[in-house]
Amino acid sequence: MGYPFAPSMPQIVGQTNGTQYIFRSSVPGVQVTFRTNDAWATINPRLFELGPQRIHFEMRDIALDFPGAGEAKGAVHLEVLDVTRPGLITAVIRRSTIFGGKNAIFVPGGETMVLIEDSIIRGNVGDSVDQEHGTYINGTLVTHVRNSTWYGQKGWIDVASGHQLKDKAYLRVYENVTVANLPGATVPSAMPLVDISAFGFTWSNNLQLKRVPPAQDVRDSLVDLRTEIVYGAPDHYPWNIMVDPGWRMPANPLGALDQVYLSVFQNTLVDSFRSEPHVFRLNMQGLGVEPGTPTVIGNEQTTRAQQRMVSLAFNTRGTLRRAYTNEGWTYSDPVLPPEMQWVKDRDAFIRHALGLIGR
């Protein structure tokens, strides 16, 4: 069933602790569609000055078809701001299909945990081609994605365009996720399919990456682990995210995985129009932040020994030459010491990452 409008939500300030905002179909498992050409169409809980409160948002069995929503920051925009610990925003998107907005999903930074499962994110329609993405998750606490697909990032013939999935959460967990640059509103994007922060933790299993030829020169990385911009509150991170004078990588980094920012990619499958030179790129940590900005400086001036980040890839296969670039501490199919096998266990990895920041 389809409805030719989008819900409108008021701006809410004040005591709403424990409130749940739920959009769902009246028949579980059967999607209801909201469809409109309105330029500002969005699902947008607008909650401000929440402090230590806890709020839950859920959208399930919903399809959003907003092809004209070039003004809305997100077809789903989780505009929940000014939350302080121990406050927390939990958001669940389940069995949903999302199209529209400058970003199909936009999540501002904050004390937010997002779960997306059994869903399809099929593109955006904005006009600022380098700053808009299929999904843009800022400096949040957790992104957990299961059994979901991203495609249709709006591309431009003369610009490399944005990313399908841009995710800067402290902890990212991807299970059975497909990300493709199959075109949406225009041509395929030439950018990396997945753009995530190297700061923090990533655990992935059965990530499928699909790339068709774009109109521009393609960027080599499929998954970019970036360090050029700082996202998230400082207390989201247990250690300095810049080069630390007191840190040197131990002689055997594989025996020190509990002391570093860590990304683990298991069973990644690449299906590309070409033999990709590499899949993952782990950028180098920098020396500090340019005053008044979140931009990191000095990345190109640091040494490998100063880095506090490690990335591991197991069973990476498909149309590729190698798993990683030559930068940083990266390992393809390493033999782990017995005491480090926990990094391949999802729940143990999550407990470790969140335990480091008392969450």
Residue pairs with C-beta under 8 A, 6 or more apart in sequence:
1 32
1 33
2 32
2 33
2 34
2 35
2 65
3 32
3 33
3 34
3 35
4 35
4 36
5 34
5 36
6 34
6 36
6 38
6 41
6 42
6 43
6 64
6 66
7 23
7 34
7 43
9 21
9 43
9 44
9 45
9 46
10 46
11 46
11 48
12 45
12 46
12 47
12 48
13 47
13 48
13 49
14 49
15 53
16 47
16 50
16 53
16 55
17 53
17 54
17 55
18 53
18 54
18 55
19 55
19 56
20 55
20 56
20 57
20 58
21 45
21 55
21 56
21 57
21 58
22 57
22 58
22 59
22 60
23 43
23 58
23 59
23 60
23 62
24 58
24 59
24 60
24 61
24 62
25 31
25 32
25 60
25 61
25 62
26 32
27 61
28 60
28 61
29 61
29 95
30 61
31 61
31 62
31 63
31 95
31 96
31 97
32 61
32 62
32 63
33 62
33 63
33 64
33 65
34 41
34 43
34 62
34 63
34 64
34 65
34 66
35 65
35 66
36 65
36 66
36 68
36 69
37 66
37 67
37 68
38 66
38 68
38 69
39 68
39 69
39 70
39 71
39 72
40 69
40 71
40 72
41 64
41 66
41 68
41 69
41 72
41 75
41 100
41 101
42 66
42 69
42 72
42 73
42 74
42 75
42 76
42 77
42 101
43 59
43 62
43 64
43 75
43 76
43 77
44 72
44 74
44 76
44 77
44 79
45 55
45 57
45 78
45 79
45 80
46 79
47 55
47 79
47 80
47 81
48 81
48 82
49 81
49 82
50 80
50 81
50 82
50 83
50 87
50 89
51 82
51 83
51 84
51 87
52 83
52 84
52 85
52 86
52 87
53 83
53 87
54 87
54 88
54 89
54 90
55 80
55 88
55 89
55 90
56 89
56 90
56 91
56 92
57 78
57 80
57 89
57 90
57 91
57 92
58 91
58 92
58 93
58 94
59 76
59 92
59 93
59 94
59 96
60 92
60 93
60 94
60 95
60 96
61 94
61 95
61 96
62 96
62 97
63 96
63 97
63 98
64 75
64 76
64 96
64 97
64 98
64 99
64 100
65 99
65 100
66 72
66 75
66 99
66 100
66 101
66 125
67 99
67 100
67 125
67 185
68 100
68 125
69 75
69 100
69 101
69 125
70 101
70 102
70 125
70 126
70 127
71 102
72 100
72 101
72 102
73 79
73 101
73 102
73 103
73 106
74 101
74 102
74 103
74 104
74 105
74 106
74 107
74 136
75 98
75 99
75 100
75 101
75 103
75 104
75 105
75 124
76 93
76 98
76 101
76 104
76 105
76 106
77 101
77 106
78 89
78 91
78 105
78 106
78 107
78 108
78 112
78 114
79 108
80 89
80 108
80 110
80 112
81 108
81 110
82 110
83 89
83 110
83 111
83 112
84 111
85 111
85 235
87 111
88 111
88 112
88 113
88 141
89 110
89 111
89 112
89 113
90 112
90 113
90 115
91 107
91 112
91 113
91 114
91 115
92 114
92 115
92 116
92 117
93 105
93 114
93 115
93 116
93 117
93 119
94 115
94 116
94 117
94 118
94 119
95 117
95 118
95 119
96 119
96 120
97 119
97 120
97 122
98 104
98 105
98 119
98 120
98 121
98 122
99 122
99 123
99 124
99 125
99 152
99 184
100 124
100 125
101 124
101 125
101 126
102 124
102 125
102 126
102 127
102 128
102 131
102 132
103 124
103 126
103 132
103 133
103 134
103 135
103 136
104 121
104 122
104 123
104 124
104 134
104 135
105 116
105 121
105 134
105 135
105 136
105 137
106 135
106 136
107 114
107 136
107 137
107 138
107 140
108 138
109 138
109 139
109 140
109 168
109 231
109 232
109 233
110 138
110 139
110 140
110 233
111 140
111 141
112 140
112 141
112 142
113 140
113 141
113 142
113 144
114 137
114 140
114 142
114 143
114 144
114 169
115 144
115 145
115 146
116 143
116 144
116 145
116 146
116 148
117 145
117 146
117 147
117 148
118 146
118 147
118 148
119 148
119 149
120 148
120 149
120 151
121 134
121 135
121 148
121 149
121 150
121 151
121 152
121 164
121 165
122 151
122 152
122 184
123 134
123 151
123 152
123 153
123 154
123 184
123 185
124 132
124 133
124 134
124 152
124 153
124 154
124 162
124 184
124 185
125 154
125 184
125 185
126 132
126 154
129 154
129 155
129 156
129 159
129 161
129 162
130 159
130 160
130 161
130 162
131 162
132 154
132 162
133 153
133 162
133 163
133 164
133 165
133 166
133 195
134 150
134 151
134 152
134 153
134 162
134 163
134 164
134 165
134 166
135 150
135 164
135 165
135 166
135 167
136 166
137 143
137 166
137 167
137 168
137 169
138 168
138 231
138 232
139 168
139 169
139 170
139 197
139 230
139 231
139 232
139 233
139 236
140 168
140 169
140 170
140 232
141 169
141 170
141 171
141 236
141 359
142 169
142 170
142 171
142 172
142 173
142 354
143 167
143 169
143 171
143 172
143 173
144 172
144 173
145 172
145 173
145 174
145 175
145 177
146 175
146 176
146 177
147 175
147 176
147 177
148 176
148 177
148 178
149 177
149 178
149 179
149 180
150 164
150 165
150 177
150 178
150 179
150 180
150 193
151 164
151 178
151 179
151 180
151 181
151 182
151 184
151 210
152 164
152 182
152 183
152 184
152 185
153 161
153 162
153 163
153 164
153 181
153 184
153 188
153 189
153 191
154 161
154 162
154 184
154 185
154 186
154 189
155 161
155 181
155 183
155 184
155 185
155 186
155 187
155 188
155 189
155 190
155 214
155 215
156 186
156 187
157 186
157 187
157 215
157 216
158 215
158 216
159 216
160 189
160 190
160 191
160 214
160 216
160 217
160 219
161 189
161 190
161 191
161 214
161 216
162 189
162 191
163 189
163 191
163 192
163 193
163 194
163 195
164 179
164 180
164 181
164 189
164 193
164 194
165 179
165 193
165 194
165 195
165 196
166 195
166 196
167 194
167 195
167 196
167 197
168 196
168 197
168 231
168 232
169 197
169 200
169 232
170 199
170 200
170 201
170 232
170 236
170 237
170 353
170 357
171 200
171 201
171 202
171 203
171 350
171 353
171 354
172 196
172 200
172 201
172 202
172 203
172 204
173 202
173 203
173 204
173 346
173 349
173 350
174 202
174 203
174 204
174 205
174 207
175 204
175 205
175 206
175 346
176 205
176 206
177 204
177 206
177 207
177 208
178 207
178 208
178 209
178 210
179 193
179 194
179 207
179 208
179 209
179 210
180 193
180 209
180 210
180 211
180 212
181 188
181 189
181 190
181 193
181 210
181 211
181 212
181 214
182 188
182 210
182 212
183 212
187 214
187 215
188 211
188 212
188 213
188 214
188 215
189 214
190 214
190 215
190 216
190 217
190 218
190 219
191 219
192 219
192 221
192 222
192 223
192 224
192 281
193 209
193 210
193 211
193 222
193 223
194 207
194 209
194 222
194 223
194 224
195 224
195 226
196 202
196 223
196 224
196 225
196 226
196 263
197 225
197 226
197 227
197 231
197 232
198 225
198 226
198 227
198 261
198 263
198 282
198 283
198 285
198 309
198 311
199 227
199 230
199 231
199 232
199 237
199 241
199 261
199 309
200 232
200 236
200 237
200 261
200 353
201 261
201 262
201 263
201 349
201 352
201 353
202 225
202 262
202 263
202 264
202 265
203 263
203 264
203 346
203 349
203 350
204 263
204 264
204 265
204 266
204 268
205 266
205 267
205 346
206 266
206 267
206 268
206 269
207 223
207 265
207 267
207 268
207 269
208 268
208 269
208 271
209 222
209 223
209 268
209 269
209 270
209 271
209 272
209 279
209 318
210 271
210 272
211 218
211 222
211 270
211 271
211 272
211 273
211 274
211 276
212 273
213 273
213 274
218 274
220 276
220 277
220 278
220 281
221 278
221 279
221 280
221 281
221 325
222 270
222 272
222 276
222 279
222 280
223 265
223 279
223 280
223 281
224 281
224 283
225 263
225 280
225 281
225 282
225 283
225 309
225 311
226 283
227 241
227 283
227 284
227 285
227 286
227 296
227 299
227 309
228 283
228 286
228 295
228 296
228 299
229 294
229 295
229 296
230 241
230 289
230 294
230 295
230 296
231 294
235 357
236 357
237 357
238 356
238 357
239 247
239 261
239 308
240 247
240 308
241 261
241 285
242 285
242 286
242 287
242 288
242 289
242 296
243 285
243 286
243 287
243 298
243 302
243 306
243 307
244 306
244 308
247 306
247 308
248 305
248 306
249 256
249 260
249 304
249 305
249 306
249 307
249 308
249 329
250 256
250 259
253 260
253 310
253 329
254 310
254 331
254 334
254 335
254 336
254 337
254 340
255 337
255 339
255 340
257 310
257 336
257 340
257 343
258 340
258 352
259 308
260 308
260 309
260 310
260 329
261 308
261 309
261 310
262 309
262 310
262 311
262 312
262 343
263 280
263 282
263 309
263 310
263 311
263 312
264 311
264 312
264 313
264 314
264 343
264 344
264 349
265 280
265 311
265 312
265 313
265 314
265 316
265 323
266 313
266 314
266 315
266 344
267 314
267 315
268 279
268 313
268 315
268 316
268 317
268 318
268 323
269 317
269 318
270 276
270 279
270 316
270 317
270 318
270 319
270 320
271 318
271 319
272 318
272 319
272 320
274 319
275 319
275 320
275 321
276 319
276 320
276 321
277 320
277 321
277 322
278 320
278 321
278 322
278 323
278 324
278 325
279 313
279 316
279 320
279 322
279 323
279 324
280 311
280 313
280 323
280 324
280 325
280 330
281 324
281 325
281 327
282 309
282 311
282 324
282 325
282 327
282 328
282 329
282 330
283 299
283 327
283 328
284 299
284 300
284 302
284 307
284 327
284 328
285 296
285 299
285 302
285 306
285 307
285 308
285 309
286 296
286 297
286 298
286 299
286 301
286 302
287 297
287 298
287 299
287 301
287 302
288 296
288 297
288 298
289 295
289 296
289 297
290 296
290 297
304 328
304 329
307 328
307 329
309 328
309 329
310 328
310 329
310 330
310 331
311 324
311 328
311 329
311 330
311 331
312 330
312 331
312 334
312 343
313 323
313 324
313 330
313 331
313 332
313 333
314 332
314 333
314 344
315 333
316 323
316 332
322 332
323 330
323 332
324 330
324 332
336 343
336 344
342 348
342 349
342 352
343 349
